[in-house]
Amino acid sequence: MNLVFICAQVTEKPREVFTGPNSTAVKCNLLIPPVGNKAPTPIEITMWGKSAERSRELEAGAHVYVHGARLRYDLKEKRFFLERGSMTPVTADQFPPINTIVLSGRCIKNIDTSNPMDYKVTGNLIICNQSLSVSTGRQQADIFNFYAINGTDDKYCPAKLLPTFTRKGTGLTIHARIGTDSWIDRNSKETMTKTKLQMIEMTLAPKDRDQAPASTGKAPATQVTPSKESLWGETPSEPVTSSNPHGGLPDLPGQYSPAVLGDDPQF
């Protein structure tokens, strides 16, 4: 899954580009409003078909709602961009701060909590970095780096959940938002920016029932299943074995509004 829902402002009139001998697309530069103390995020969207036709008449300064687009990441140019989806013009008073990105894929690394580039505690904040491989079709994938941040005393701590429950190969769906850090370089005195994804919520993929429990050095916990008929008309006759001695994952609450990461070009 790869879905983007954002409100943004058109920064220049959309332009038509050739994508093949007999095909064209419309490209448009957008500016996503800042989140918290971050800077606005410039991003380009490319659309085809009827969605492109409806966007040709937009002018610079127009407010739009982008829905159903896909987030992409160019690893070579190190930039985010959008594809497909539709843009609907909205008025200034109908311009809510929508900034929602949903990505599903597999984690590509184990988080090393002793490595400050993966996990660190600074003041009363915990920050954790993870990477997600999201399929783009034809056996290709985009790699998205994202981070979670929360206070050390918060009840819902995604920055603690990531190193506990994700590792290389873990299936994961995240609800994230896109934002841009801005800071002044100490040497060049120039303004530097970096666009990043901040995870808000996470959902682990279901485990395979036939998967053998991982070796943890401890005897697996046994959970007794009530011997009554299930919804599928089956009557369980044996206990279900779980590899988690604590009885499974904790329930995750609803939407969470974490603290906003300050300007830190090193993380």
PAMI-136494 format. One record per residue: x, y, z of N, C-alpha, C in turn; residue in three letters. Coordinates in steps of 0.001 Angstrom, whole numbers. Each point is the difference from the previous one (the first is absolute). Layout:
BEGIN
ATOM, X, Y, Z, X, Y, Z, X, Y, Z, ALA
...
***
This chain:
BEGIN
ATOM, 840, -1193, 0, -840, 1193, 0, 876, 1245, 0, MET
ATOM, -403, 975, -804, 731, 1259, -83, -1014, 1072, -375, ASN
ATOM, -473, 748, 981, -1034, 1006, -221, 384, 1304, 688, LEU
ATOM, -265, 1116, -701, 315, 1321, 525, -1250, 868, -46, VAL
ATOM, -277, 685, 1113, -1103, 948, 79, 551, 1273, 656, PHE
ATOM, 129, 1068, -763, 591, 1233, 523, -731, 1217, -557, ILE
ATOM, 93, 1098, 723, -380, 1303, -527, 1284, 758, -310, CYS
ATOM, 15, 683, -1128, 1210, 699, -430, -375, 1219, -820, ALA
ATOM, 1006, 785, -342, -198, 1198, -816, 808, -124, -1280, GLN
ATOM, -620, 332, -1124, 681, -43, -1298, 978, 1171, -80, VAL
ATOM, 1259, -276, -320, 1004, 1070, -52, 263, 516, -1410, THR
ATOM, -412, -747, -1025, 106, 475, -1379, -1012, -744, -857, GLU
ATOM, -386, 590, -1097, -1029, -598, -849, 447, -1387, -474, LYS
ATOM, -886, -1002, 57, 357, -1355, -457, 478, 20, -1449, PRO
ATOM, 910, -896, -320, 582, -54, -1338, -141, -1397, -579, ARG
ATOM, -183, -60, -1297, -135, -1280, -680, 1369, -492, -450, GLU
ATOM, 278, -1277, 201, 1275, -588, -402, -271, -1277, -774, VAL
ATOM, 908, -334, -929, -120, -1232, -770, 643, -1145, 779, PHE
ATOM, -750, -1083, 149, 516, -1189, 680, 216, -1147, -972, THR
ATOM, -308, 212, -1256, 179, -1011, -1042, -340, 606, -1346, GLY
ATOM, 168, -748, -1080, -283, 531, -1339, -1432, 505, -148, PRO
ATOM, -958, -655, 656, -1409, 373, -144, -693, 222, 1334, ASN
ATOM, 752, 266, 1025, -605, 181, 1322, 588, 1220, 704, SER
ATOM, -845, 663, 764, 420, 1177, 756, -477, -114, 1439, THR
ATOM, 589, 794, 845, -393, 83, 1408, 45, 1455, 410, ALA
ATOM, -575, 291, 1148, 19, 1352, 549, 785, -21, 1303, VAL
ATOM, 976, 882, 99, 788, 143, 1221, -360, 1315, 678, LYS
ATOM, -13, -27, 1322, -360, 1196, 753, 838, 64, 1270, CYS
ATOM, 545, 1162, 296, 776, 200, 1214, -916, 492, 1116, ASN
ATOM, 112, -635, 1152, -851, 311, 1138, 843, 393, 1209, LEU
ATOM, -647, 641, 955, 640, 339, 1272, -925, -458, 1121, LEU
ATOM, 483, -974, 791, -785, -520, 1123, 248, 885, 1214, ILE
ATOM, -1043, 465, 671, 178, 875, 1169, 872, -650, 1069, PRO
ATOM, 683, 814, 795, 885, -550, 1037, -770, -701, 1109, PRO
ATOM, 659, -965, 631, -546, -713, 1154, 779, 438, 1227, VAL
ATOM, -687, 549, 1001, 687, 432, 1217, 1032, 1077, -308, GLY
ATOM, 1240, -228, 455, 1058, 978, -214, 838, -308, -1235, ASN
ATOM, -531, -817, -920, 741, -352, -1199, -259, 1007, -1111, LYS
ATOM, 721, -165, -1111, -142, 879, -1142, -1001, -583, -990, ALA
ATOM, -532, 815, -927, -867, -551, -1050, 760, -1021, -836, PRO
ATOM, -734, -952, -580, 613, -1083, -769, -351, 130, -1482, THR
ATOM, 978, 320, -857, -276, 12, -1441, -16, -1424, -547, PRO
ATOM, -938, -289, -900, -100, -1327, -583, -656, 99, -1370, ILE
ATOM, 378, -882, -906, -543, -7, -1363, -936, -1184, -165, GLU
ATOM, -1107, 208, -712, -932, -1080, -283, -142, -164, -1506, ILE
ATOM, -76, -1243, -459, -201, -327, -1408, -1305, -773, -130, THR
ATOM, -863, 447, -921, -1308, -625, -188, -232, -301, -1466, MET
ATOM, -843, -1023, -241, -357, -400, -1352, -1519, -13, -137, TRP
ATOM, -474, -71, -1241, -1421, -207, -262, -877, 1164, 420, GLY
ATOM, -1208, -334, 477, -984, 1015, 347, 464, 868, 1161, LYS
ATOM, 740, -600, 941, 515, 794, 1123, 922, 1097, -505, SER
ATOM, 804, -308, -1015, 903, 993, -575, -783, 1086, -718, ALA
ATOM, -1025, -392, -737, -800, 977, -741, -660, 1006, 932, GLU
ATOM, -498, -459, 1135, -671, 900, 945, 972, 946, 679, ARG
ATOM, 1284, -321, -19, 997, 804, 708, 641, 1065, -880, SER
ATOM, -202, -68, -1298, 675, 923, -916, -375, 1460, 245, ARG
ATOM, -1222, 240, 442, -489, 1373, 147, 366, 644, 1336, GLU
ATOM, 657, -741, 874, 380, 566, 1297, 1059, 1087, -176, LEU
ATOM, -62, 999, 841, 959, 1099, -38, 873, -23, 1246, GLU
ATOM, 1139, 669, -75, 890, 106, 1161, -740, 666, 1154, ALA
ATOM, 157, -556, 1180, -670, 533, 1179, -1276, -726, 356, GLY
ATOM, -486, -873, -897, -1237, -731, 273, 200, -995, 1137, ALA
ATOM, -1037, -177, 807, 17, -995, 1067, -651, -1274, -525, HIS
ATOM, 633, -1139, 251, -514, -1264, -520, 44, -1084, 1077, VAL
ATOM, -897, -960, -162, 0, -1208, 820, 429, -1147, -902, TYR
ATOM, 1133, -632, 334, 530, -1124, -767, -437, -1287, 695, VAL
ATOM, -665, -885, -746, -488, -1228, 621, 294, -1204, -891, HIS
ATOM, 408, -1085, 640, 256, -1242, -722, 1292, -24, -793, GLY
ATOM, 918, 924, 273, 1286, -13, -700, 927, -1039, 621, ALA
ATOM, 1110, -284, -678, 1022, -910, 523, 1268, 787, 288, ARG
ATOM, 594, -267, 1147, 1269, 622, 350, 1138, -820, -589, LEU
ATOM, 930, 680, -636, 1178, -657, -561, 1258, 669, 561, ARG
ATOM, 1113, -743, -77, 1274, 565, 463, 1089, -340, -997, TYR
ATOM, 657, 1041, -520, 1111, -166, -930, 1282, -98, 823, ASP
ATOM, 553, -1218, 86, 1170, -225, 840, 1221, 746, -521, LEU
ATOM, 103, 130, -1332, 1154, 671, -592, -32, 1503, 284, LYS
ATOM, -1169, 610, -208, -133, 1435, 227, -376, 343, 1437, GLU
ATOM, -342, -1028, 778, -370, 169, 1401, -1144, 996, 150, LYS
ATOM, -1094, -289, -695, -1153, 897, 71, -1299, -806, -58, ARG
ATOM, -1019, 504, 684, -1331, -571, -51, -773, 624, -1167, PHE
ATOM, -927, -764, -589, -911, 550, -989, -1274, -829, 10, PHE
ATOM, -1045, 511, -658, -1308, -644, -22, -357, -427, -1413, LEU
ATOM, -774, -1084, -99, -503, -477, -1279, -1483, -320, 124, GLU
ATOM, -711, 134, -1123, -1408, -364, -120, -853, 818, 958, ARG
ATOM, -1120, -551, 423, -899, 730, 868, -758, 1089, -742, GLY
ATOM, -727, 802, 750, -780, 1111, -546, 196, 1231, 866, SER
ATOM, -188, 1174, -617, 68, 1261, 730, -1341, 707, -120, MET
ATOM, -559, 365, 1127, -1276, 709, 41, 219, 1400, 547, THR
ATOM, -362, 1051, -752, 155, 1364, 522, -880, 229, 1219, PRO
ATOM, 538, 691, 993, -768, 361, 1193, 245, 1477, 283, VAL
ATOM, -914, 615, 718, 183, 1399, 373, 860, 90, 1253, THR
ATOM, 475, 1208, 278, 911, 189, 1130, -649, -394, 1328, ALA
ATOM, -1318, 249, 133, -671, -356, 1255, -341, -1484, 72, ASP
ATOM, 218, -728, -1105, -188, -1456, -8, 1342, -708, -125, GLN
ATOM, 1013, 578, 595, 1369, -491, -179, 520, -569, 1310, PHE
ATOM, -486, -1166, 408, 442, -588, 1277, 1423, -545, -119, PRO
ATOM, 705, -127, 1108, 1390, -503, -34, 56, -1518, -130, PRO
ATOM, -502, -519, -1122, 31, -1447, -226, 1390, -395, -480, ILE
ATOM, 600, -971, 670, 1344, -467, -352, 85, -1469, 423, ASN
ATOM, -563, -865, -843, -117, -1416, 345, 626, -863, -1078, THR
ATOM, 909, -884, 415, 663, -927, -903, -93, -1390, 609, ILE
ATOM, -473, -975, -789, -121, -1378, 454, 883, -874, -878, VAL
ATOM, 947, -700, 618, 948, -849, -718, 7, -1395, 603, LEU
ATOM, -7, -1018, -859, 114, -1391, 445, 1182, -648, -700, SER
ATOM, 784, -730, 751, 1146, -683, -588, 688, -865, 1037, GLY
ATOM, 1303, -189, -199, 790, -797, 937, 1205, 795, 483, ARG
ATOM, 280, -128, 1284, 1179, 673, 568, 1262, -623, -592, CYS
ATOM, 1017, 808, -194, 1216, -499, -649, 1187, -68, 946, ILE
ATOM, -222, 250, 1288, 1136, -68, 914, -450, -335, 1411, LYS
ATOM, 958, -477, 792, -186, -141, 1440, 460, 1295, 653, ASN
ATOM, -769, 497, 933, 355, 1253, 676, 994, -287, 1113, ILE
ATOM, 1125, 663, -49, 1041, -133, 1023, -182, 1111, 1023, ASP
ATOM, -517, -340, 1165, -282, 1027, 1003, 1262, 606, 600, THR
ATOM, 1153, -607, -264, 1258, 581, 483, 585, 978, -1009, SER
ATOM, -591, 72, -1191, 471, 903, -1046, -868, 1253, 5, ASN
ATOM, 568, 1182, 294, -805, 1225, 75, -625, 404, -1330, PRO
ATOM, 472, -563, -1120, -629, 279, -1281, -1294, -795, -168, MET
ATOM, -165, -1057, 795, -1220, -801, -20, -944, 369, 1141, ASP
ATOM, 583, 243, 1175, -823, 181, 1190, 761, 869, 999, TYR
ATOM, -680, 1033, 478, 669, 820, 1013, -1031, 685, 889, LYS
ATOM, 436, 287, 1193, -807, 738, 969, 703, 1325, 239, VAL
ATOM, -698, 1097, -266, 580, 1320, 192, -964, 842, 823, THR
ATOM, 433, 395, 1178, -892, 717, 899, -1151, -905, 406, GLY
ATOM, -1219, 462, -245, -1170, -818, 319, -647, -587, -1261, ASN
ATOM, 791, -115, -1072, -512, -533, -1255, 723, -1289, -384, LEU
ATOM, -747, -918, -612, 565, -1223, -570, -212, 64, -1513, ILE
ATOM, 1046, -259, -762, -60, 69, -1466, 521, -1314, -561, ILE
ATOM, -742, -577, -949, 388, -1278, -590, -163, 61, -1511, CYS
ATOM, 986, -505, -728, -14, -41, -1460, -200, -1430, -485, ASN
ATOM, -812, -164, -1048, -199, -1286, -654, -145, 256, -1501, GLN
ATOM, 109, -1038, -815, -114, 120, -1457, -987, -1039, -505, SER
ATOM, -793, 401, -1007, -1063, -844, -530, 150, -138, -1510, LEU
ATOM, -64, -1236, -476, 18, -275, -1431, -1449, -154, -471, SER
ATOM, -420, 878, -940, -1373, 8, -494, 12, -322, -1487, VAL
ATOM, -732, -1029, -386, -3, -454, -1386, -581, 1058, -932, SER
ATOM, 638, 144, -1179, -506, 879, -1044, -421, -799, -1230, THR
ATOM, 6, -1342, 126, -379, -866, -1115, 1205, -438, -813, GLY
ATOM, -185, -1080, -784, 1053, -527, -867, 1275, -314, 779, ARG
ATOM, -176, -541, 1198, 1104, -408, 872, 929, 1170, 351, GLN
ATOM, -549, 1188, 52, 741, 1193, 398, -604, 544, 1294, GLN
ATOM, 779, 797, 730, -487, 556, 1259, 700, 1315, 293, ALA
ATOM, -689, 855, 728, 597, 1229, 533, 351, -239, 1465, ASP
ATOM, 1103, 594, 430, 404, -84, 1403, -315, 1332, 670, ILE
ATOM, -800, -59, 1062, -365, 1200, 741, 588, -79, 1405, PHE
ATOM, 834, 970, 338, 467, 138, 1370, -1029, 827, 766, ASN
ATOM, -312, -405, 1212, -944, 763, 814, 438, -61, 1457, PHE
ATOM, -556, 890, 799, 351, 20, 1417, -1256, 123, 843, TYR
ATOM, 123, -437, 1239, -1056, 178, 1004, 591, 775, 1158, ALA
ATOM, -792, 862, 589, 484, 815, 1117, -1112, 151, 1022, ILE
ATOM, 351, -104, 1265, -983, 206, 1057, 722, 340, 1294, ASN
ATOM, -760, 481, 959, 560, 304, 1304, 250, -1263, 800, GLY
ATOM, 958, 59, 895, 348, -1177, 802, -1136, -432, 913, THR
ATOM, -916, 912, 331, -1098, -321, 907, -1330, -200, -724, ASP
ATOM, 13, 19, -1330, -1243, -178, -752, -538, -1418, 171, ASP
ATOM, -1331, -129, 32, -613, -1322, 137, 185, -821, -1272, LYS
ATOM, -120, 650, -1150, 206, -681, -1272, 1368, 399, -522, TYR
ATOM, 918, -957, -103, 1393, 281, -341, 405, -741, -1277, CYS
ATOM, -314, 543, -1179, 390, -682, -1238, 1504, -145, -148, PRO
ATOM, 771, 931, 569, 1454, -99, -89, 533, -1187, 792, ALA
ATOM, -774, -489, 980, 379, -1206, 738, -553, -1252, -677, LYS
ATOM, -1155, 143, -638, -608, -1153, -657, 802, -455, -1216, LEU
ATOM, 575, 945, -740, 741, -360, -1215, 1149, -970, 274, LEU
ATOM, 915, 286, 935, 1091, -957, 227, -465, -1286, 676, PRO
ATOM, -1133, 33, 677, -491, -1188, 698, -662, -985, -949, THR
ATOM, -770, 503, -958, -835, -876, -809, 346, -26, -1488, PHE
ATOM, 991, 769, -448, 375, -54, -1415, 1448, -422, -146, THR
ATOM, 251, -722, -1064, 1343, -419, -364, 27, -186, -1514, ARG
ATOM, 1123, -373, -547, 109, -198, -1441, -1016, -1043, -456, LYS
ATOM, -852, 382, -966, -997, -909, -543, -1380, 130, 628, GLY
ATOM, -143, 782, 1077, -1297, 162, 646, -960, 768, -908, THR
ATOM, -1203, -537, -198, -1028, 713, -745, -587, 1108, 851, GLY
ATOM, -111, 1200, -576, -403, 1160, 798, -797, 978, -850, LEU
ATOM, -1057, 554, 590, -746, 1108, -597, 121, 1194, 928, THR
ATOM, 351, 1149, -557, 149, 1201, 822, -912, 1110, -504, ILE
ATOM, -494, 769, 950, -664, 1274, -296, 1033, 1059, 345, HIS
ATOM, 375, 798, -1000, 1077, 971, 188, -418, 1360, -546, ALA
ATOM, 854, 984, 226, -169, 1308, -611, 1365, 477, -482, ARG
ATOM, -22, 864, -998, 1247, 471, -590, 286, 1408, 503, ILE
ATOM, 1256, 263, 328, 395, 1314, 497, 1440, 293, -358, GLY
ATOM, 383, 1261, 96, 1349, 424, -395, 678, 743, 1133, THR
ATOM, 1158, -491, 412, 832, 701, 982, 801, 1086, -716, ASP
ATOM, 229, 1104, 684, 773, 1112, -562, 959, 512, 1062, SER
ATOM, 1263, 237, -394, 994, 501, 946, 1080, 774, -761, TRP
ATOM, 777, 759, 750, 1097, 790, -566, 1303, -770, 175, ILE
ATOM, 690, -270, -1088, 1273, -695, 67, 1036, 867, 712, ASP
ATOM, 705, -592, 955, 954, 772, 801, 1169, 511, -828, ARG
ATOM, 402, -759, -1014, 1166, 398, -798, -367, 936, -1142, ASN
ATOM, -959, -424, -827, -346, 805, -1178, -1003, 1104, 312, SER
ATOM, -661, -84, 1157, -1033, 952, 401, -1202, -25, -943, LYS
ATOM, -99, -1043, -812, -1127, -132, -902, -1134, -775, 664, GLU
ATOM, -1219, 241, -479, -1154, -728, 514, -58, -1385, -630, THR
ATOM, -21, -1030, 833, -45, -1384, -458, -1371, -579, 336, MET
ATOM, -456, -934, -823, -1283, -654, 240, 121, -1499, -209, THR
ATOM, -877, -745, 666, -71, -1448, -180, -1439, -444, 238, LYS
ATOM, -581, -665, -994, -1378, -468, 94, -26, -1430, 526, THR
ATOM, -878, -252, 985, -38, -1302, 658, -1440, -427, 250, LYS
ATOM, -161, -1299, 272, -1298, -561, 345, -46, -272, 1497, LEU
ATOM, -1019, 503, 669, -186, -257, 1421, -1155, -968, 185, GLN
ATOM, 264, -1142, 611, -1041, -985, 248, -909, 456, 1140, MET
ATOM, -1316, -141, -215, -980, 343, 1025, -549, -1265, 658, ILE
ATOM, -340, -995, -837, -536, -1268, 490, 622, -1137, -797, GLU
ATOM, -62, -1211, 544, 532, -1171, -684, -905, -1196, 220, MET
ATOM, -35, -890, -1006, -749, -1245, 96, 862, -1116, -565, THR
ATOM, 231, -1041, 789, 794, -1129, -454, -837, -921, -870, LEU
ATOM, 639, -615, -990, -689, -971, -840, -319, -1246, 825, ALA
ATOM, -1105, -698, -315, -335, -1228, 742, 1093, -1038, -159, PRO
ATOM, 256, -743, 1079, 998, -1062, -64, -573, -1230, -665, LYS
ATOM, 865, -739, -681, -417, -1249, -630, -254, -1037, 1083, ASP
ATOM, -1180, -620, -7, -323, -982, 1047, 903, -1225, -65, ARG
ATOM, 506, -279, -1207, 846, -1182, -148, 1458, 287, 305, ASP
ATOM, 304, 1267, 279, 1385, 374, 250, 485, -573, 1326, GLN
ATOM, 1159, -615, -26, 553, -566, 1226, 425, 1112, 932, ALA
ATOM, -203, -165, 1307, 398, 1046, 935, 1504, 196, 6, PRO
ATOM, 412, 1295, 111, 1422, 308, 14, 635, -523, 1280, ALA
ATOM, 1275, -349, -92, 722, -486, 1163, 390, 1157, 883, SER
ATOM, -517, 31, 1222, 269, 1103, 915, 767, -445, 1230, THR
ATOM, 285, -1306, 98, 686, -484, 1191, -943, -290, 1138, GLY
ATOM, -1321, 248, -228, -991, -265, 1041, -1076, -913, -573, LYS
ATOM, -638, -747, 859, -1096, -860, -454, -1162, 868, -436, ALA
ATOM, -606, -305, -1149, -1112, 822, -466, -1180, -71, 946, PRO
ATOM, -657, 1155, 140, -1163, 52, 878, -1165, -703, -672, ALA
ATOM, -851, -642, 803, -1155, -715, -524, -1265, 716, 420, THR
ATOM, -831, 298, -983, -1245, 689, 261, -1147, -974, -243, GLN
ATOM, -838, -211, 988, -1097, -953, -130, -1142, 649, -764, VAL
ATOM, -472, -689, -1036, -1100, 498, -813, -1304, -637, 467, THR
ATOM, -1048, 779, 219, -1285, -573, 440, -511, -1013, -1013, PRO
ATOM, -503, -1132, 482, -441, -1073, -888, -1455, 215, -406, SER
ATOM, -237, 1049, -802, -1335, 224, -541, 113, 279, -1478, LYS
ATOM, -1076, -172, -702, 16, 78, -1453, 335, 1406, -467, GLU
ATOM, 862, 94, -1003, 394, 1292, -534, -993, 445, -1061, SER
ATOM, 251, 1187, -583, -870, 520, -1037, 24, -870, -1247, LEU
ATOM, 1054, -785, -177, 133, -838, -1190, -449, -1448, 266, TRP
ATOM, -632, -228, 1126, -536, -1312, 291, 1027, -1003, 465, GLY
ATOM, 1213, 483, 369, 1035, -905, 461, 44, 7, 1515, GLU
ATOM, 326, -1128, 573, 122, -95, 1450, 1450, -204, 365, THR
ATOM, 692, 1026, 557, 1412, -147, 370, 167, -1114, 1019, PRO
ATOM, 1003, -845, -233, 223, -1124, 915, 1373, 52, 645, SER
ATOM, 849, 912, -476, 1338, 86, 563, 279, 1443, 391, GLU
ATOM, 875, 205, 1005, 358, 1366, 380, 805, 671, -1105, PRO
ATOM, -99, 1324, -75, 748, 785, -981, 1313, 433, 618, VAL
ATOM, 1089, -246, -710, 1318, 348, 516, 445, 1331, -559, THR
ATOM, 447, 874, 880, 464, 1321, -423, 1470, 139, 326, SER
ATOM, 755, 664, -883, 1430, 214, 243, 241, 1196, 902, SER
ATOM, -1059, 739, 337, 152, 1173, 855, -411, -358, 1418, ASN
ATOM, 920, -86, 956, -328, -398, 1366, -887, 993, 721, PRO
ATOM, -144, 1199, -582, -820, 1017, 645, -1422, 3, -531, HIS
ATOM, -312, -960, -904, -1381, -118, -437, -371, 875, -1171, GLY
ATOM, 955, 423, -814, -329, 766, -1206, 364, 1458, 127, GLY
ATOM, -329, 760, -1054, 359, 1411, -57, -982, 832, 817, LEU
ATOM, 439, 1146, 484, -929, 876, 716, -972, 632, -976, PRO
ATOM, -1204, 335, 496, -964, 686, -853, 480, 1414, -238, ASP
ATOM, -38, 422, -1279, 399, 1358, -335, -1229, 891, 19, LEU
ATOM, 79, 1159, 628, -1158, 895, 55, -219, 680, -1339, PRO
ATOM, -876, 938, -2, -332, 716, -1242, 1062, 1011, -365, GLY
ATOM, -428, 1071, -653, 967, 965, -530, 859, 581, 1100, GLN
ATOM, 1247, 205, -340, 955, 509, 971, 651, 1243, -568, TYR
ATOM, 113, 1011, 798, 630, 1244, -458, 1292, 191, 764, SER
ATOM, 1130, -489, -545, 1264, 69, 725, 590, 1392, -16, PRO
ATOM, 1017, 176, 832, 727, 1255, -46, 715, 136, -1330, ALA
ATOM, 365, 1208, -357, 642, 238, -1301, 1501, 84, 194, VAL
ATOM, 728, -690, -847, 1447, -17, 85, 571, 1360, -327, LEU
ATOM, 919, 464, 781, 646, 1276, -251, 982, -88, -1147, GLY
ATOM, 610, 1120, -321, 937, 29, -1116, 1262, -728, 371, ASP
ATOM, 183, -1174, -570, 1173, -806, 292, 501, -607, -1293, ASP
ATOM, 952, 641, -697, 434, -493, -1299, 716, -1325, 64, PRO
ATOM, 359, -460, 1200, 761, -1216, 113, -870, -1234, 174, GLN
ATOM, -1342, 188, 93, -860, -1175, 278, -1266, 69, -832, PHE
***
